[in-house]
Amino acid sequence: MVNFCSNTVQVHISAWVDELQKYKFLALKRSSKNPIYPGLWQAITGTIEGEETAIECAIREVKEETGLEAKEIWTIPFVAVFFDPYKNEVNASPVFGVLVDYVENIVISSEHEDFLWLTLDEFIEKVPLPSHKIGTQYFWDYILRNADKSMFKYRL
């Protein structure tokens, strides 16, 4: 029997770039030493620890994996679902969008070996996982492109 769980999050990071007058999205390349999806370009993913909430996990993962601070955070109206064949689990991951200050060079964790700030179209082209494409597109569609970004916003 397959087990069902929800102990992971997916986090999409964006920053407004003044000189371009547009949003850029942060793509991270997983370490080639990672046994699961080595070298894969992705949004942030992470595992909920102890008693933390999913949103607390999302904020922590942004800081740990990029050194960036979340200025604003939204719950994206999408839950990513994936199967982990090593644990025989179907996992449902809440998806978040985070706005940070644009910093050209960031310090990434050892979980990753590279990063790129990309336009929406570039990000969607770069990441291979469907849920990461959809999560970023929904971040844009439901939040960033709207003048009123209050829907789905979480108060930090």
Helices and strands as residue ranges (DSSP letters): E 3-5, E 8-17, E 22-30, E 41-42, E 44-47, H 54-66, E 72-84, E 89-100, E 112-118, H 120-126, H 130-139, I 140-144, E 153-154
